[in-house]
Amino acid sequence: MTAQVYFIGIDVGKDWLHVAYSTTEVRSYPNTPEGIERLLAELRQLGPKAIGRIVLEATGGYERLLVQQLAAAELPVVVVNPRQARDFARATGRLAKTDRIDALCLQQMAATLNLPVRPLPDAAQSRLRELLARRNQLVQMITAERNRLARSQHEAVQKSIRQVLELLEQELAAVEQMLDDTIRQSPLLSGNHKLLQSTKGVGPSTARCLVIALPELGQLSRQKIAALVGVAPFAHDSGRQRGRRHIRGGRPEVRRVLYMATLVATRHNPVIRDFYQRLLQRGKTNKVALVACMRKLLCILNATIRDRKP
């Protein structure tokens, strides 16, 4: 007689966790340390080997404590992109959306798809990623305030905006200092940070983002790293039709800094510059050529970290 294997879906909200243990059974727990401990106690009763997958969506932070506790308990937890979960729901005919339906959909997703269990970031990586996200938020706020300052016509409003800008710039400098100090304290991160900057076009800010937001750099093949970042073109063909290739998915924060680094590289990096010019001469549009150069630059950086050669 084969032992029962549980596939569990968890819909994470700000206040509640809705947990689907089967296609019919959904229980609710407060999204608090006490509620998570209660959930873990019930999962332990099932037995760790009896749990095939636990699937939940990334919710912008409300899931972090739960994921950390599940991973610490050595349970097979998988965090999926909300778009992927919604596409699966539509594919199975679920058009309505409630917390219970979402939990049941994630449970079915866990039971149907062979979702890989990837290593989750440790506490130090999580702290770095949160600091990097905060830096990006501050940059966006500074940009917004500068745009408002350019449009403002009244001295009192301009004075207010300048005061806010001064505070935001101080906070940005403090966050960047914390990021740089943390990177310097890690031999691996500091070594990768220096290696990446040996490529023309990659500066300290780009290298900082890559070592934090793309820890897989140097560990994957060029095809997989390109797909992970979201610069690998996907086919769009059907029958005799040959559609244009498009990039999609990936990690937007990495793609943004890679785009800016590539713009610099097309002017100052001989390898990328010559490659860019060849693509333009073959009739490629500026955008297509630039994306191809982003992919090439990423592959160069991947090989640099893999081989430990500047």
N, C-alpha and C positions, 0 to 999 in steps of 0.2 A: 504494500500500500504506500503510495507516494505522499509525502508530507505536503500540506497546503502552503503555497507561496502567495504572499500578500503584495499587491501593487497598490500603492497609496498615493492619492492626490491631495494636495493641500492648497486651498485658496487663502492667501494671506491678505488680511486687511489691517487697517491702522489699529483697530480695537479687538478683532476676533480672528481666529484661525478656524476655518471650516475644513474638516479632515474627512475624506471619503476613503473608507476601508474596503469597500466593495462597490458594486454597481447599485446598491440599494441603501447602504449604511453610511450616513454622514453624521459626524459628531462635531460639536463646537467647543472651542477652548479660548479663554482670553489670551490676547497677544501680549502677555506679560511674562516675566521670569517664572512666576508661580504657575501660570497656565501652560507654559512650555515644559516645565518640569513634570506636570501632570500628564501631558502628552507623551513625554519620553518614558514615563513609568508604564504607560499602557503599551507602548511599542516594545519595551523590554519584555513584557509578559508574552508577546507574540514570539519572541526569540529573534535575535539578529539575523540568523541564517534563514529564517522564514520570510524575511522581507526582501523582495526582488528589487524594487525601486521605490523611492519616494520622490515625487515630482512636484515642483512648485514654480511659480513665476517670479521673475525679478520684479520687484515693486518699488524700486527707488530707495530702498533702505529699510522698509518695515520688515523685510525678511531676514535681515542680517543676523540678529541674535538667534533666531530659530535655526538658520543654516549652520552657524558656528556650533550650536549645541548638538545638532544632528551629526555633524562631522566629527565632533569630539567623542560622540558615542559610537563612532565607526559604522554608521548606518549609510547605505548607498543612496545619497541624496543627489538629485540633479536639478539645477536651476535653469529653466528654459526662458527664451525670449517670449514676452507676451504676444508678439505678433505670430510666432510659431504656434503657440497654444490656441490663439483665435482662429488661425487657418485650419488647425486640426478640428476645432469645434464645427466650423462651417462644413468641412469635408464629411463629417459624420452627421450632418443635418441639424445640428444644434444652432438655431438662430437666436433664441432667447438667451439672456444673460442675467443670472443671479449668482449669489455667492455659492449656493448649493449646486447649481448647474455647473459652475466653473470648477468646483472641487471634483464633481463626477467626471467632467471632461478630462481633467488632469489625471484622474485615476485610470480612465480608459487609455489615455495617452501612454501612461506608464506601463500598462499591460500589453499594449499593441506594438509600440515602437521599442526597438532595442537601443535605448538612449545610453550613450557612454557616460560613465561616472568619471569626471575629470577631477584632478587635484584642485582643492579649493585654496585660496590664498590664506596664509597664516596671519597672525595678528599684526606683524610688522608690515606685511604687504597691504593688508586692509587699511592700516593707518596711512601709509604712503598714498594709496589710491584716494582716500578721503581728502587728504591734504591737496592732492593734485586737482581733484574735483573742486575744492574750495578756491584754489588759484584760478581755475577757469571761470568760476562764478564771479570772482572779483574783477577779472579782466573784462568780462561782459558788462558788469556794472560801470566800470570806468569808461568803457566805450560809449555806453548809453549816456552817461553824464557829460562827456565831452561833446556828444552830438547835441545835447540840450543846451550846453553853453554856447555852441556855435549859432543856435537859433534864437537864443534869448536876446531881448532888446532892453531889458530893464536892469539897472545897476544892482538893485536889491536881490533880484533873482540870480544874477551872475555871481554875486558875493556868496550866496547860499550854495550854489553849485560848486564854486571853488573850494569852499570849506569841506563839502562832502567828498570832492575829488582828493583833497589832501589826506583825509582820513582813509579813504579807500586805497590810495597809493602806499600809505604807511602799512596798512594791513597786508597788501600784496607783497611788499618787501619782507615783512615778517614771515609770511607763509613760505615764500621762496627760500628764505634763510633756513627755515626748518627743514624743507625738502633737501636743500644742499647739504646741510649738516648730517641728516640721516643717510644720504647717499655716501658721504665721505667716511662715515663710520662703518660701512659695509665694504669689505675688500672686493667682493664680487660686483656689487653695484658700481662702486667707484671705478673699477677696472673696465667694466662695460661702458661706463659714461665716457671715459677717456678714449677708448677704442672707437666708439661711434663718431667722435669729433675728429678723428683722423681722416674722415671722408669729407671732401669739400662740399659745402652746402649744408652740413649738419653742425649746428651750433649748440651751445650749452642747454638752451631751453628745449630744443628738439630732442637732444640726447636724454635729457631728464624725463621727458614724457615717454620715450621709448623704453627706457629701463624700468619704469614703473608700470605703464599700461600695457606693455608687450613683453612680459617675462619669458614668453615662448621663443623669443628671438634667438636664433642660433641652435635651436633644438628641433626644428621642423624642416622639411624640404622646402624648396623655393615655391613649389605649387601650393603647399598647405599654408605657408606663412602668408602668401598673397591672398588666398581665400579667407584666411582668418581676419586679415585687416580689412578686406573688402575691396581689393584692387584687381581681382581676377575677373576677366570678362566671362559672362555666362551666355551660352548660345540661345538663340531665339528662332529656331528653324521649325518648319512644318511642311512636309511634302517637298514640293519644288521651291517653296518660299525659303529664302535665306535672309533672316532678319538681322538687324544690327545687334552687335554684342553690347551688353550693358553690365556695369558693376552694380552690386547691391549688397546689403547687409554689412557685416564686419564691425569694426570698432571706429566710430566717427571721430573720437578724440585723437586717435593715432593717425587717421587719414587726414585730418586737418593740418597737423604739424608736418606730415609727410608731404602734403601739397605745397606748403610754404618752402620747405627745404628743397623740393624739386624745382620750384621757380628759381631759386638761387643757383641750384646746380646746373640748370640749362644755360646759365651765363658763365659760371666760373669752374665747373667740373668738366674737364675735357671729355671724359667717357660719356657722361650724360648729355653734354652739349652736342657732341658729334652724333649720338644716337637720335637726339631730338631733331637735328637738321636733316638726317637721312629720312626720318619718318615724314617730315614736311615735304621733302622733295618727291616722295612717293605718293603724294596727294592726300595724306592724312590731315584731318582738321587739327587745329591747335589743341582742342580739348582731348581728342583721342590720343594725340602724340604725347600730351602731358601726362595722361593716365598711364600710358605705356612706360614713360620715364619714371613715374612714381613706383611702378612695379619693379622696374630694373634697379632703381636706387634701393628699394627695400630688399631685393635679393642680394645686392652687394653688401648691405649692412648685415643681413642674415649670415652670409659667408664670413664676414669680418669677425663676428662674435663666435661663430662655430670654429673657425680655424685659429682664433686668437692672434690674428695678424692685422696690423693697421693697413 
